[in-house]
């Protein structure tokens, strides 16, 4: 985002506060302490009268309670209303208008600068400790030493592919996934491979399109991703015709 864009967004965000700051007159607060107190006590008087009519309260007790509520009403009626446009309120609002964009801009500069080019999320690599990297390397060596006839080969290859995908090593993840797919065709895994290839290539290739079709043919009728894959196939067919 450029500096001009940041300032424009800031101005739009602060426009309600700016309108309030420059508004003329002595407008009271929409909900004041006096108004709230008077409303409460009047409702209490109505509740008291309703209880008396229903026979839920004795007359002497009602008279005593009514006298106390009336006393509170008189006390609440003396509360002074605060105004939104007093000098102190304007000063605090002005400081808020200055502080908000300054704080937002400082927060923005922590992770970027308007002069920097945009960077996609995929370019960021998660930090991995030495212990975790050692475990990943051990898993890679274990899969490399396994025979494709091993019953655990598919599961370990998929796990290795998931690790590589998490580390944003797309080519390595595709290699591990394809090793598992070559032993046993799993529709969900085929879709995952096609998605990764599409992400890497920036378009749906002929190979990815073939994987989508084969996965759709092998998937159950109630597979939750059928509609998404059908949309991918339609897009890929359209791209192939162009």
C-alpha positions as CSV (number, residue, x, y, z in Angstrom):
1,X,0.0,0.0,0.0
2,X,1.3,3.4,-0.9
3,X,1.4,6.4,1.5
4,X,-1.4,8.1,-0.4
5,X,-3.5,5.0,-0.2
6,X,-2.8,4.7,3.5
7,X,-3.8,8.3,4.1
8,X,-7.0,7.9,2.0
9,X,-8.1,4.8,4.0
10,X,-7.3,6.6,7.3
11,X,-9.3,9.7,6.3
12,X,-12.3,7.5,5.3
13,X,-12.1,5.6,8.6
14,X,-11.9,8.7,10.7
15,X,-14.6,10.6,8.8
16,X,-17.3,9.9,11.4
17,X,-15.1,11.3,14.2
18,X,-14.2,14.3,12.1
19,X,-17.9,15.0,11.5
20,X,-18.5,14.8,15.2
21,X,-15.6,17.0,16.0
22,X,-16.7,19.8,13.7
23,X,-20.4,19.6,14.5
24,X,-21.8,22.8,15.9
25,X,-24.1,23.2,18.8
26,X,-24.3,21.8,22.3
27,X,-25.8,18.4,21.6
28,X,-26.4,16.3,24.8
29,X,-25.2,12.7,25.0
30,X,-27.7,10.3,23.3
31,X,-28.1,8.4,26.6
32,X,-27.4,10.5,29.7
33,X,-27.2,9.5,33.4
34,X,-30.2,11.7,34.2
35,X,-32.4,10.3,31.4
36,X,-31.5,6.7,32.4
37,X,-32.2,7.2,36.1
38,X,-35.6,8.9,35.5
39,X,-36.6,6.2,33.1
40,X,-35.7,3.5,35.6
41,X,-37.5,5.1,38.5
42,X,-40.7,5.7,36.4
43,X,-40.7,2.1,35.4
44,X,-40.4,1.1,39.1
45,X,-43.4,3.2,39.9
46,X,-45.4,1.4,37.2
47,X,-44.3,-1.9,38.5
48,X,-45.3,-0.9,42.0
49,X,-48.8,0.1,40.9
50,X,-49.2,-3.2,39.0
51,X,-48.2,-5.2,42.0
52,X,-50.7,-3.2,44.1
53,X,-53.5,-3.9,41.7
54,X,-52.6,-7.6,41.6
55,X,-52.6,-7.8,45.4
56,X,-49.0,-8.7,45.6
57,X,-48.0,-5.9,48.0
58,X,-49.7,-4.4,51.1
59,X,-50.9,-0.8,50.9
60,X,-48.6,0.5,53.6
61,X,-45.6,-1.2,52.0
62,X,-46.6,0.3,48.6
63,X,-46.9,3.8,50.0
64,X,-43.5,3.5,51.7
65,X,-41.8,2.3,48.5
66,X,-43.6,4.9,46.3
67,X,-42.3,7.7,48.6
68,X,-38.7,6.4,48.3
69,X,-38.9,6.2,44.5
70,X,-40.3,9.7,44.3
71,X,-37.4,10.9,46.5
72,X,-34.9,9.2,44.0
73,X,-36.7,10.8,41.1
74,X,-36.3,14.3,42.6
75,X,-32.6,13.5,43.2
76,X,-32.0,12.2,39.7
77,X,-33.7,15.3,38.2
78,X,-30.9,17.5,39.6
79,X,-28.2,15.6,37.6
80,X,-26.4,18.0,35.2
81,X,-26.3,16.9,31.6
82,X,-22.9,16.6,30.0
83,X,-22.4,18.1,26.5
84,X,-20.4,16.5,23.8
85,X,-18.8,19.8,22.6
86,X,-17.3,21.1,25.7
87,X,-13.7,22.3,25.5
88,X,-12.3,19.2,27.3
89,X,-14.3,16.8,25.1
90,X,-13.0,18.6,22.0
91,X,-9.4,18.4,23.2
92,X,-9.6,14.6,23.9
93,X,-11.3,14.0,20.6
94,X,-8.7,16.0,18.8
95,X,-5.9,14.0,20.5
96,X,-7.6,10.8,19.5
97,X,-7.8,11.9,15.9
98,X,-4.1,12.5,15.9
99,X,-3.2,9.4,17.8
100,X,-5.1,6.8,15.8
101,X,-3.5,7.3,12.4
102,X,0.0,7.8,14.0
103,X,-0.4,4.5,15.9
104,X,-1.7,2.7,12.8
105,X,1.1,3.9,10.6
106,X,3.7,2.9,13.2
107,X,2.1,-0.5,13.4
108,X,2.3,-0.8,9.7
109,X,6.0,0.1,9.6
110,X,6.7,-2.8,12.0
111,X,6.1,-5.4,9.2
112,X,6.6,-3.4,6.0
113,X,7.1,-0.1,4.3
114,X,5.1,1.6,1.4
115,X,8.2,1.4,-0.8
116,X,8.5,-2.4,-0.5
117,X,7.0,-4.5,-3.3
118,X,4.1,-6.8,-2.4
119,X,5.1,-10.2,-1.1
120,X,2.8,-13.2,-1.2
121,X,2.1,-15.3,1.8
122,X,3.7,-18.3,0.1
123,X,7.1,-16.6,0.2
124,X,7.2,-16.8,4.0
125,X,8.7,-20.0,5.4
126,X,7.8,-21.2,8.9
127,X,10.7,-21.4,11.3
128,X,11.8,-24.9,12.2
129,X,14.0,-25.8,15.2
130,X,17.0,-28.0,14.7
131,X,15.3,-30.9,16.6
132,X,12.2,-30.7,14.3
133,X,14.5,-30.6,11.2
134,X,16.3,-33.7,12.4
135,X,13.0,-35.5,12.7
136,X,12.0,-34.4,9.2
137,X,15.3,-35.6,7.8
138,X,14.9,-38.9,9.6
139,X,11.5,-39.4,8.1
140,X,12.8,-38.6,4.6
141,X,15.6,-41.2,5.0
142,X,13.1,-43.8,6.4
143,X,10.8,-43.4,3.4
144,X,13.8,-43.5,1.0
145,X,14.9,-46.8,2.5
146,X,11.4,-48.4,2.5
147,X,10.2,-50.8,-0.2
148,X,7.1,-49.9,-2.1
149,X,5.7,-53.3,-1.0
150,X,5.9,-52.2,2.6
151,X,2.3,-51.9,4.0
152,X,3.3,-48.6,5.7
153,X,4.9,-47.1,2.6
154,X,1.9,-45.1,1.4
155,X,1.2,-43.6,4.8
156,X,4.8,-42.6,5.4
157,X,5.1,-41.1,1.9
158,X,1.9,-39.0,2.4
159,X,3.2,-37.9,5.8
160,X,6.5,-36.9,4.2
161,X,4.6,-35.0,1.5
162,X,2.6,-33.1,4.2
163,X,5.8,-32.1,6.0
164,X,7.3,-30.8,2.7
165,X,4.1,-29.0,1.8
166,X,4.1,-27.3,5.2
167,X,7.7,-26.2,4.7
168,X,6.7,-24.8,1.3
169,X,8.8,-27.3,-0.6
170,X,6.3,-27.9,-3.3
171,X,8.4,-30.0,-5.6
172,X,9.5,-32.3,-2.8
173,X,5.9,-32.6,-1.6
174,X,4.7,-33.5,-5.1
175,X,7.4,-36.2,-5.4
176,X,6.4,-37.8,-2.1
177,X,2.7,-37.6,-2.9
178,X,3.2,-39.2,-6.3
179,X,5.2,-42.0,-4.8
180,X,2.2,-42.9,-2.6
181,X,-0.3,-42.4,-5.5
182,X,1.7,-44.8,-7.7
183,X,1.2,-47.6,-5.1
184,X,-2.5,-46.9,-4.3
185,X,-4.8,-44.4,-6.0
186,X,-6.5,-42.2,-3.5
187,X,-8.9,-39.7,-5.0
188,X,-8.3,-37.1,-2.2
189,X,-4.5,-37.4,-2.7
190,X,-4.9,-37.0,-6.5
191,X,-6.8,-33.8,-5.9
192,X,-4.1,-32.6,-3.5
193,X,-1.4,-33.2,-6.1
194,X,-3.4,-31.4,-8.8
195,X,-4.0,-28.4,-6.5
196,X,-0.3,-28.1,-5.6
197,X,0.6,-28.3,-9.3
198,X,-1.9,-25.6,-10.2
199,X,-0.6,-23.5,-7.4
200,X,3.0,-23.9,-8.6
201,X,2.3,-23.5,-12.3
202,X,-0.3,-20.7,-12.0
203,X,-2.7,-22.6,-14.3
204,X,-4.4,-25.9,-14.7
205,X,-2.1,-28.1,-16.7
206,X,-3.1,-31.1,-18.8
207,X,-1.6,-33.4,-16.1
208,X,-3.5,-31.7,-13.4
209,X,-6.7,-31.8,-15.4
210,X,-6.3,-35.6,-15.9
211,X,-5.8,-36.0,-12.1
212,X,-9.0,-34.0,-11.4
213,X,-10.9,-36.2,-13.8
214,X,-9.6,-39.5,-12.5
215,X,-10.2,-38.4,-8.9
216,X,-13.7,-37.4,-9.7
217,X,-14.4,-40.8,-11.4
218,X,-13.0,-42.8,-8.4
219,X,-14.6,-40.6,-5.7
220,X,-17.9,-41.6,-4.0
221,X,-21.0,-39.7,-5.0
222,X,-21.2,-37.9,-1.7
223,X,-17.6,-36.6,-1.7
224,X,-17.7,-33.1,-0.2
225,X,-15.2,-31.8,-2.8
226,X,-17.0,-33.0,-5.9
227,X,-18.4,-29.6,-6.8
228,X,-15.1,-27.8,-6.3
229,X,-13.3,-30.4,-8.5
230,X,-16.0,-30.2,-11.2
231,X,-15.5,-26.4,-11.3
232,X,-11.7,-27.0,-11.6
233,X,-12.3,-29.4,-14.5
234,X,-14.6,-26.9,-16.3
235,X,-11.9,-24.1,-15.9
236,X,-9.2,-26.4,-17.1
237,X,-11.1,-27.5,-20.1
238,X,-11.8,-23.9,-21.0
239,X,-8.1,-23.1,-20.7
240,X,-7.2,-26.0,-22.8
241,X,-9.6,-24.8,-25.6
242,X,-8.1,-21.3,-25.7
